[in-house]
Amino acid sequence: MFQINDQSHINAMTEMSKLMQNTDAMNQLFDAKKLEFTKLEDD
């Protein structure tokens, strides 16, 4: 994706890189994703 200059993918990579530098932000992201998946199981 990077090689073909896919801007949305590059933006996502940049955002993830920022999150990886902040442990609290990364944990919040994982908690939010875990909650999303948990809700899917109930549907």
PDBQT receptor file of N, H, CA, C and O in Angstrom, charges set to zero:
ATOM      1  N   MET A   1       0.824  -1.200   0.000  1.00  0.00    +0.000 N 
ATOM      2  CA  MET A   1       0.000   0.000   0.000  1.00  0.00    +0.000 C 
ATOM      3  C   MET A   1       0.867   1.262   0.000  1.00  0.00    +0.000 C 
ATOM      4  O   MET A   1       0.572   2.237  -0.691  1.00  0.00    +0.000 OA
ATOM      5  N   PHE A   2       1.923   1.218   0.778  1.00  0.00    +0.000 N 
ATOM      6  H   PHE A   2       2.163   0.426   1.339  1.00  0.00    +0.000 HD
ATOM      7  CA  PHE A   2       2.818   2.368   0.833  1.00  0.00    +0.000 C 
ATOM      8  C   PHE A   2       3.463   2.617  -0.521  1.00  0.00    +0.000 C 
ATOM      9  O   PHE A   2       3.616   3.763  -0.943  1.00  0.00    +0.000 OA
ATOM     10  N   GLN A   3       3.840   1.540  -1.199  1.00  0.00    +0.000 N 
ATOM     11  H   GLN A   3       3.716   0.608  -0.856  1.00  0.00    +0.000 HD
ATOM     12  CA  GLN A   3       4.527   1.673  -2.478  1.00  0.00    +0.000 C 
ATOM     13  C   GLN A   3       3.627   2.266  -3.553  1.00  0.00    +0.000 C 
ATOM     14  O   GLN A   3       4.113   2.953  -4.452  1.00  0.00    +0.000 OA
ATOM     15  N   ILE A   4       2.314   2.010  -3.476  1.00  0.00    +0.000 N 
ATOM     16  H   ILE A   4       1.919   1.451  -2.746  1.00  0.00    +0.000 HD
ATOM     17  CA  ILE A   4       1.408   2.562  -4.487  1.00  0.00    +0.000 C 
ATOM     18  C   ILE A   4       0.817   3.898  -4.047  1.00  0.00    +0.000 C 
ATOM     19  O   ILE A   4      -0.074   4.444  -4.698  1.00  0.00    +0.000 OA
ATOM     20  N   ASN A   5       1.335   4.421  -2.917  1.00  0.00    +0.000 N 
ATOM     21  H   ASN A   5       2.059   3.977  -2.389  1.00  0.00    +0.000 HD
ATOM     22  CA  ASN A   5       0.943   5.735  -2.408  1.00  0.00    +0.000 C 
ATOM     23  C   ASN A   5      -0.546   5.807  -2.076  1.00  0.00    +0.000 C 
ATOM     24  O   ASN A   5      -1.222   6.776  -2.424  1.00  0.00    +0.000 OA
ATOM     25  N   ASP A   6      -1.050   4.771  -1.399  1.00  0.00    +0.000 N 
ATOM     26  H   ASP A   6      -0.501   3.985  -1.117  1.00  0.00    +0.000 HD
ATOM     27  CA  ASP A   6      -2.444   4.732  -0.947  1.00  0.00    +0.000 C 
ATOM     28  C   ASP A   6      -2.570   5.646   0.274  1.00  0.00    +0.000 C 
ATOM     29  O   ASP A   6      -2.190   5.266   1.382  1.00  0.00    +0.000 OA
ATOM     30  N   GLN A   7      -3.100   6.839   0.067  1.00  0.00    +0.000 N 
ATOM     31  H   GLN A   7      -3.408   7.148  -0.832  1.00  0.00    +0.000 HD
ATOM     32  CA  GLN A   7      -3.100   7.863   1.102  1.00  0.00    +0.000 C 
ATOM     33  C   GLN A   7      -3.870   7.445   2.350  1.00  0.00    +0.000 C 
ATOM     34  O   GLN A   7      -3.439   7.757   3.460  1.00  0.00    +0.000 OA
ATOM     35  N   SER A   8      -4.990   6.753   2.203  1.00  0.00    +0.000 N 
ATOM     36  H   SER A   8      -5.341   6.500   1.301  1.00  0.00    +0.000 HD
ATOM     37  CA  SER A   8      -5.757   6.348   3.385  1.00  0.00    +0.000 C 
ATOM     38  C   SER A   8      -4.956   5.340   4.218  1.00  0.00    +0.000 C 
ATOM     39  O   SER A   8      -5.018   5.361   5.448  1.00  0.00    +0.000 OA
ATOM     40  N   HIS A   9      -4.223   4.478   3.562  1.00  0.00    +0.000 N 
ATOM     41  H   HIS A   9      -4.174   4.461   2.563  1.00  0.00    +0.000 HD
ATOM     42  CA  HIS A   9      -3.392   3.516   4.290  1.00  0.00    +0.000 C 
ATOM     43  C   HIS A   9      -2.221   4.221   4.970  1.00  0.00    +0.000 C 
ATOM     44  O   HIS A   9      -1.878   3.901   6.108  1.00  0.00    +0.000 OA
ATOM     45  N   ILE A  10      -1.621   5.160   4.291  1.00  0.00    +0.000 N 
ATOM     46  H   ILE A  10      -1.900   5.421   3.366  1.00  0.00    +0.000 HD
ATOM     47  CA  ILE A  10      -0.519   5.935   4.876  1.00  0.00    +0.000 C 
ATOM     48  C   ILE A  10      -1.011   6.700   6.095  1.00  0.00    +0.000 C 
ATOM     49  O   ILE A  10      -0.312   6.763   7.107  1.00  0.00    +0.000 OA
ATOM     50  N   ASN A  11      -2.200   7.281   6.015  1.00  0.00    +0.000 N 
ATOM     51  H   ASN A  11      -2.767   7.230   5.193  1.00  0.00    +0.000 HD
ATOM     52  CA  ASN A  11      -2.768   7.998   7.160  1.00  0.00    +0.000 C 
ATOM     53  C   ASN A  11      -3.005   7.056   8.338  1.00  0.00    +0.000 C 
ATOM     54  O   ASN A  11      -2.728   7.411   9.484  1.00  0.00    +0.000 OA
ATOM     55  N   ALA A  12      -3.511   5.867   8.062  1.00  0.00    +0.000 N 
ATOM     56  H   ALA A  12      -3.736   5.578   7.131  1.00  0.00    +0.000 HD
ATOM     57  CA  ALA A  12      -3.753   4.887   9.120  1.00  0.00    +0.000 C 
ATOM     58  C   ALA A  12      -2.436   4.454   9.762  1.00  0.00    +0.000 C 
ATOM     59  O   ALA A  12      -2.360   4.296  10.980  1.00  0.00    +0.000 OA
ATOM     60  N   MET A  13      -1.408   4.264   8.948  1.00  0.00    +0.000 N 
ATOM     61  H   MET A  13      -1.470   4.392   7.959  1.00  0.00    +0.000 HD
ATOM     62  CA  MET A  13      -0.095   3.886   9.484  1.00  0.00    +0.000 C 
ATOM     63  C   MET A  13       0.477   4.996  10.363  1.00  0.00    +0.000 C 
ATOM     64  O   MET A  13       1.077   4.722  11.403  1.00  0.00    +0.000 OA
ATOM     65  N   THR A  14       0.294   6.225   9.954  1.00  0.00    +0.000 N 
ATOM     66  H   THR A  14      -0.194   6.447   9.109  1.00  0.00    +0.000 HD
ATOM     67  CA  THR A  14       0.789   7.360  10.732  1.00  0.00    +0.000 C 
ATOM     68  C   THR A  14       0.074   7.446  12.075  1.00  0.00    +0.000 C 
ATOM     69  O   THR A  14       0.708   7.656  13.109  1.00  0.00    +0.000 OA
ATOM     70  N   GLU A  15      -1.234   7.286  12.058  1.00  0.00    +0.000 N 
ATOM     71  H   GLU A  15      -1.749   7.115  11.218  1.00  0.00    +0.000 HD
ATOM     72  CA  GLU A  15      -2.017   7.335  13.293  1.00  0.00    +0.000 C 
ATOM     73  C   GLU A  15      -1.621   6.198  14.236  1.00  0.00    +0.000 C 
ATOM     74  O   GLU A  15      -1.468   6.416  15.438  1.00  0.00    +0.000 OA
ATOM     75  N   MET A  16      -1.454   4.992  13.702  1.00  0.00    +0.000 N 
ATOM     76  H   MET A  16      -1.578   4.815  12.726  1.00  0.00    +0.000 HD
ATOM     77  CA  MET A  16      -1.052   3.848  14.534  1.00  0.00    +0.000 C 
ATOM     78  C   MET A  16       0.336   4.069  15.112  1.00  0.00    +0.000 C 
ATOM     79  O   MET A  16       0.598   3.709  16.260  1.00  0.00    +0.000 OA
ATOM     80  N   SER A  17       1.217   4.655  14.331  1.00  0.00    +0.000 N 
ATOM     81  H   SER A  17       1.004   4.948  13.399  1.00  0.00    +0.000 HD
ATOM     82  CA  SER A  17       2.563   4.947  14.814  1.00  0.00    +0.000 C 
ATOM     83  C   SER A  17       2.515   5.905  16.001  1.00  0.00    +0.000 C 
ATOM     84  O   SER A  17       3.255   5.728  16.969  1.00  0.00    +0.000 OA
ATOM     85  N   LYS A  18       1.660   6.905  15.933  1.00  0.00    +0.000 N 
ATOM     86  H   LYS A  18       1.060   7.048  15.147  1.00  0.00    +0.000 HD
ATOM     87  CA  LYS A  18       1.504   7.848  17.043  1.00  0.00    +0.000 C 
ATOM     88  C   LYS A  18       0.964   7.138  18.280  1.00  0.00    +0.000 C 
ATOM     89  O   LYS A  18       1.426   7.385  19.394  1.00  0.00    +0.000 OA
ATOM     90  N   LEU A  19      -0.017   6.256  18.083  1.00  0.00    +0.000 N 
ATOM     91  H   LEU A  19      -0.393   6.055  17.178  1.00  0.00    +0.000 HD
ATOM     92  CA  LEU A  19      -0.604   5.529  19.208  1.00  0.00    +0.000 C 
ATOM     93  C   LEU A  19       0.417   4.603  19.867  1.00  0.00    +0.000 C 
ATOM     94  O   LEU A  19       0.410   4.433  21.086  1.00  0.00    +0.000 OA
ATOM     95  N   MET A  20       1.279   4.013  19.073  1.00  0.00    +0.000 N 
ATOM     96  H   MET A  20       1.285   4.151  18.082  1.00  0.00    +0.000 HD
ATOM     97  CA  MET A  20       2.260   3.081  19.604  1.00  0.00    +0.000 C 
ATOM     98  C   MET A  20       3.294   3.773  20.499  1.00  0.00    +0.000 C 
ATOM     99  O   MET A  20       3.969   3.115  21.291  1.00  0.00    +0.000 OA
ATOM    100  N   GLN A  21       3.417   5.074  20.375  1.00  0.00    +0.000 N 
ATOM    101  H   GLN A  21       2.870   5.608  19.732  1.00  0.00    +0.000 HD
ATOM    102  CA  GLN A  21       4.361   5.831  21.195  1.00  0.00    +0.000 C 
ATOM    103  C   GLN A  21       3.760   6.219  22.537  1.00  0.00    +0.000 C 
ATOM    104  O   GLN A  21       4.470   6.705  23.418  1.00  0.00    +0.000 OA
ATOM    105  N   ASN A  22       2.461   6.009  22.701  1.00  0.00    +0.000 N 
ATOM    106  H   ASN A  22       1.884   5.615  21.986  1.00  0.00    +0.000 HD
ATOM    107  CA  ASN A  22       1.770   6.391  23.931  1.00  0.00    +0.000 C 
ATOM    108  C   ASN A  22       1.027   5.162  24.469  1.00  0.00    +0.000 C 
ATOM    109  O   ASN A  22       0.001   4.762  23.919  1.00  0.00    +0.000 OA
ATOM    110  N   THR A  23       1.546   4.574  25.531  1.00  0.00    +0.000 N 
ATOM    111  H   THR A  23       2.380   4.899  25.977  1.00  0.00    +0.000 HD
ATOM    112  CA  THR A  23       0.980   3.343  26.071  1.00  0.00    +0.000 C 
ATOM    113  C   THR A  23      -0.483   3.502  26.468  1.00  0.00    +0.000 C 
ATOM    114  O   THR A  23      -1.295   2.617  26.199  1.00  0.00    +0.000 OA
ATOM    115  N   ASP A  24      -0.824   4.607  27.096  1.00  0.00    +0.000 N 
ATOM    116  H   ASP A  24      -0.164   5.326  27.314  1.00  0.00    +0.000 HD
ATOM    117  CA  ASP A  24      -2.212   4.825  27.517  1.00  0.00    +0.000 C 
ATOM    118  C   ASP A  24      -3.157   4.905  26.323  1.00  0.00    +0.000 C 
ATOM    119  O   ASP A  24      -4.241   4.323  26.347  1.00  0.00    +0.000 OA
ATOM    120  N   ALA A  25      -2.754   5.615  25.293  1.00  0.00    +0.000 N 
ATOM    121  H   ALA A  25      -1.873   6.088  25.274  1.00  0.00    +0.000 HD
ATOM    122  CA  ALA A  25      -3.585   5.736  24.093  1.00  0.00    +0.000 C 
ATOM    123  C   ALA A  25      -3.741   4.383  23.410  1.00  0.00    +0.000 C 
ATOM    124  O   ALA A  25      -4.822   4.059  22.919  1.00  0.00    +0.000 OA
ATOM    125  N   MET A  26      -2.681   3.596  23.374  1.00  0.00    +0.000 N 
ATOM    126  H   MET A  26      -1.803   3.859  23.773  1.00  0.00    +0.000 HD
ATOM    127  CA  MET A  26      -2.745   2.279  22.744  1.00  0.00    +0.000 C 
ATOM    128  C   MET A  26      -3.689   1.369  23.536  1.00  0.00    +0.000 C 
ATOM    129  O   MET A  26      -4.489   0.640  22.950  1.00  0.00    +0.000 OA
ATOM    130  N   ASN A  27      -3.595   1.412  24.857  1.00  0.00    +0.000 N 
ATOM    131  H   ASN A  27      -2.945   2.004  25.333  1.00  0.00    +0.000 HD
ATOM    132  CA  ASN A  27      -4.489   0.607  25.693  1.00  0.00    +0.000 C 
ATOM    133  C   ASN A  27      -5.945   1.021  25.508  1.00  0.00    +0.000 C 
ATOM    134  O   ASN A  27      -6.832   0.167  25.487  1.00  0.00    +0.000 OA
ATOM    135  N   GLN A  28      -6.199   2.304  25.376  1.00  0.00    +0.000 N 
ATOM    136  H   GLN A  28      -5.479   2.998  25.393  1.00  0.00    +0.000 HD
ATOM    137  CA  GLN A  28      -7.560   2.787  25.138  1.00  0.00    +0.000 C 
ATOM    138  C   GLN A  28      -8.087   2.264  23.806  1.00  0.00    +0.000 C 
ATOM    139  O   GLN A  28      -9.246   1.863  23.703  1.00  0.00    +0.000 OA
ATOM    140  N   LEU A  29      -7.232   2.271  22.790  1.00  0.00    +0.000 N 
ATOM    141  H   LEU A  29      -6.290   2.596  22.873  1.00  0.00    +0.000 HD
ATOM    142  CA  LEU A  29      -7.622   1.756  21.483  1.00  0.00    +0.000 C 
ATOM    143  C   LEU A  29      -7.980   0.272  21.581  1.00  0.00    +0.000 C 
ATOM    144  O   LEU A  29      -9.019  -0.155  21.077  1.00  0.00    +0.000 OA
ATOM    145  N   PHE A  30      -7.121  -0.507  22.228  1.00  0.00    +0.000 N 
ATOM    146  H   PHE A  30      -6.277  -0.161  22.637  1.00  0.00    +0.000 HD
ATOM    147  CA  PHE A  30      -7.378  -1.943  22.356  1.00  0.00    +0.000 C 
ATOM    148  C   PHE A  30      -8.647  -2.212  23.164  1.00  0.00    +0.000 C 
ATOM    149  O   PHE A  30      -9.425  -3.104  22.826  1.00  0.00    +0.000 OA
ATOM    150  N   ASP A  31      -8.854  -1.442  24.227  1.00  0.00    +0.000 N 
ATOM    151  H   ASP A  31      -8.223  -0.717  24.502  1.00  0.00    +0.000 HD
ATOM    152  CA  ASP A  31     -10.072  -1.615  25.030  1.00  0.00    +0.000 C 
ATOM    153  C   ASP A  31     -11.317  -1.306  24.203  1.00  0.00    +0.000 C 
ATOM    154  O   ASP A  31     -12.318  -2.016  24.298  1.00  0.00    +0.000 OA
ATOM    155  N   ALA A  32     -11.259  -0.257  23.398  1.00  0.00    +0.000 N 
ATOM    156  H   ALA A  32     -10.445   0.320  23.321  1.00  0.00    +0.000 HD
ATOM    157  CA  ALA A  32     -12.397   0.113  22.564  1.00  0.00    +0.000 C 
ATOM    158  C   ALA A  32     -12.675  -0.965  21.519  1.00  0.00    +0.000 C 
ATOM    159  O   ALA A  32     -13.830  -1.310  21.271  1.00  0.00    +0.000 OA
ATOM    160  N   LYS A  33     -11.614  -1.497  20.907  1.00  0.00    +0.000 N 
ATOM    161  H   LYS A  33     -10.675  -1.217  21.108  1.00  0.00    +0.000 HD
ATOM    162  CA  LYS A  33     -11.789  -2.557  19.902  1.00  0.00    +0.000 C 
ATOM    163  C   LYS A  33     -12.315  -3.835  20.539  1.00  0.00    +0.000 C 
ATOM    164  O   LYS A  33     -13.149  -4.527  19.955  1.00  0.00    +0.000 OA
ATOM    165  N   LYS A  34     -11.828  -4.148  21.737  1.00  0.00    +0.000 N 
ATOM    166  H   LYS A  34     -11.151  -3.586  22.211  1.00  0.00    +0.000 HD
ATOM    167  CA  LYS A  34     -12.297  -5.342  22.441  1.00  0.00    +0.000 C 
ATOM    168  C   LYS A  34     -13.793  -5.214  22.741  1.00  0.00    +0.000 C 
ATOM    169  O   LYS A  34     -14.546  -6.178  22.599  1.00  0.00    +0.000 OA
ATOM    170  N   LEU A  35     -14.213  -4.029  23.152  1.00  0.00    +0.000 N 
ATOM    171  H   LEU A  35     -13.602  -3.246  23.268  1.00  0.00    +0.000 HD
ATOM    172  CA  LEU A  35     -15.624  -3.787  23.437  1.00  0.00    +0.000 C 
ATOM    173  C   LEU A  35     -16.464  -3.942  22.173  1.00  0.00    +0.000 C 
ATOM    174  O   LEU A  35     -17.546  -4.528  22.218  1.00  0.00    +0.000 OA
ATOM    175  N   GLU A  36     -15.979  -3.424  21.052  1.00  0.00    +0.000 N 
ATOM    176  H   GLU A  36     -15.100  -2.949  21.016  1.00  0.00    +0.000 HD
ATOM    177  CA  GLU A  36     -16.695  -3.578  19.778  1.00  0.00    +0.000 C 
ATOM    178  C   GLU A  36     -16.900  -5.052  19.434  1.00  0.00    +0.000 C 
ATOM    179  O   GLU A  36     -17.999  -5.456  19.053  1.00  0.00    +0.000 OA
ATOM    180  N   PHE A  37     -15.859  -5.842  19.565  1.00  0.00    +0.000 N 
ATOM    181  H   PHE A  37     -14.967  -5.514  19.874  1.00  0.00    +0.000 HD
ATOM    182  CA  PHE A  37     -15.966  -7.263  19.236  1.00  0.00    +0.000 C 
ATOM    183  C   PHE A  37     -16.844  -8.010  20.218  1.00  0.00    +0.000 C 
ATOM    184  O   PHE A  37     -17.562  -8.933  19.833  1.00  0.00    +0.000 OA
ATOM    185  N   THR A  38     -16.796  -7.622  21.478  1.00  0.00    +0.000 N 
ATOM    186  H   THR A  38     -16.213  -6.872  21.790  1.00  0.00    +0.000 HD
ATOM    187  CA  THR A  38     -17.648  -8.254  22.482  1.00  0.00    +0.000 C 
ATOM    188  C   THR A  38     -19.128  -8.003  22.160  1.00  0.00    +0.000 C 
ATOM    189  O   THR A  38     -19.964  -8.894  22.310  1.00  0.00    +0.000 OA
ATOM    190  N   LYS A  39     -19.434  -6.801  21.723  1.00  0.00    +0.000 N 
ATOM    191  H   LYS A  39     -18.756  -6.077  21.600  1.00  0.00    +0.000 HD
ATOM    192  CA  LYS A  39     -20.812  -6.474  21.359  1.00  0.00    +0.000 C 
ATOM    193  C   LYS A  39     -21.262  -7.270  20.136  1.00  0.00    +0.000 C 
ATOM    194  O   LYS A  39     -22.437  -7.623  20.037  1.00  0.00    +0.000 OA
ATOM    195  N   LEU A  40     -20.360  -7.558  19.211  1.00  0.00    +0.000 N 
ATOM    196  H   LEU A  40     -19.405  -7.271  19.292  1.00  0.00    +0.000 HD
ATOM    197  CA  LEU A  40     -20.710  -8.337  18.027  1.00  0.00    +0.000 C 
ATOM    198  C   LEU A  40     -21.142  -9.750  18.414  1.00  0.00    +0.000 C 
ATOM    199  O   LEU A  40     -22.023 -10.319  17.768  1.00  0.00    +0.000 OA
ATOM    200  N   GLU A  41     -20.553 -10.314  19.429  1.00  0.00    +0.000 N 
ATOM    201  H   GLU A  41     -19.838  -9.852  19.953  1.00  0.00    +0.000 HD
ATOM    202  CA  GLU A  41     -20.890 -11.660  19.871  1.00  0.00    +0.000 C 
ATOM    203  C   GLU A  41     -22.333 -11.721  20.393  1.00  0.00    +0.000 C 
ATOM    204  O   GLU A  41     -22.995 -12.753  20.283  1.00  0.00    +0.000 OA
ATOM    205  N   ASP A  42     -22.805 -10.622  20.953  1.00  0.00    +0.000 N 
ATOM    206  H   ASP A  42     -22.267  -9.784  21.043  1.00  0.00    +0.000 HD
ATOM    207  CA  ASP A  42     -24.148 -10.584  21.531  1.00  0.00    +0.000 C 
ATOM    208  C   ASP A  42     -25.226 -10.415  20.481  1.00  0.00    +0.000 C 
ATOM    209  O   ASP A  42     -26.382 -10.750  20.735  1.00  0.00    +0.000 OA
ATOM    210  N   ASP A  43     -24.885  -9.911  19.320  1.00  0.00    +0.000 N 
ATOM    211  H   ASP A  43     -23.946  -9.638  19.114  1.00  0.00    +0.000 HD
ATOM    212  CA  ASP A  43     -25.873  -9.658  18.265  1.00  0.00    +0.000 C 
ATOM    213  C   ASP A  43     -26.337 -10.917  17.581  1.00  0.00    +0.000 C 
ATOM    214  O   ASP A  43     -27.167 -10.856  16.674  1.00  0.00    +0.000 OA
TER     215      ASP A  43
